[in-house]
Amino acid sequence: DMGSMVLPTCDPYASFLGSLGVTAAIVFSNLGAAYGTAKSGCGISGMGVMRPDMVMRSIIPVVMAGVLGIYGLITAVIINGKIDSPNYSWFNAYAHLAAGLVVGLSALAAGFAIGIAGDAGVRGHAQQPKLFMGVILILIFAEALGLYGLIVGLVVASTGVELGANLCTPYK
């Protein structure tokens, strides 16, 4: 009889996994943003010695890498807002951990791609200005990897709250 089924008490330690999701989202996203900024920034500095007139035009990979950190920030704030300790089930905890990892690791991968392609792209653009549109397209596709992670992470985080509701009783 399903009417007499007793739900387990929510475990206060489940919020630890949710908090790990918050941490994964922001830390890995910022690692990707930092790598992309540093690597493409080195290319800009190297290129700027011979072509200082092209430095401002070559700043695009740095901006795109910085956006990756924003993806992690958005996800971390959303997940943190959904951690409701007394009513927080293990299902929600695992969903939020997964969401944080999806966003963070996708942004990390995108940061590697933006940094490496941005470095080579700005150096190549300094020697052959016709490369500019091709480099921008490569950077857009690299940034899209982080955006895909953001979309999936937000979907996982939001559906986790709906599907994980009423799986346990508050622990107070």
Steps between C-alpha positions, in 0.01 A plus 500: 500500500664824380293716736671360808855528363729690737752733342853510641622809678703739283871470570668830599818378334333502157554875481874429493465352150290796389770731628758299309292571188520872577875469549554297182305747289691808608847348545522308173339784304749746642788263425386491137458876491842556657675262262328648195585852613863421583572296187339741254643794698850364441425486129373857504812619683729318258312632198477853643877546490503502121140616433381725787223636276326158511496448877147630565356297214669190638345531846194294393630164634560657841140625513366163389704322766367738765143409410573141608545617858158665481345166399639345818386794712143480367483125562653522848250767608204303362608172662574674831152652499344156464680337791220474756667318789207358702323374184806418289500144364794300373341515155523881504854483633620273219314707239666819624842337512451378143383844385804669653737248345335527157530878492844518660668233292339624176631850573843357582512322163377813323767705678771266374364527146466879514848542648679280250303615195509863617877494549569353157225711344624841613856414401383378160274802456798730553676337206194453278200728573272288278499235775285717727157360408623141514649555844178658624298202374733257677465700823121507469487121470737466797280731708194298397641200689470695824152622404384142438619409848317799648173400333522136608609597851208737548255238372642236736497740797140608441355156428682358801294722730172391340578128487669495840211660689329306781750215501574547867358672807669809648756418770458790748 
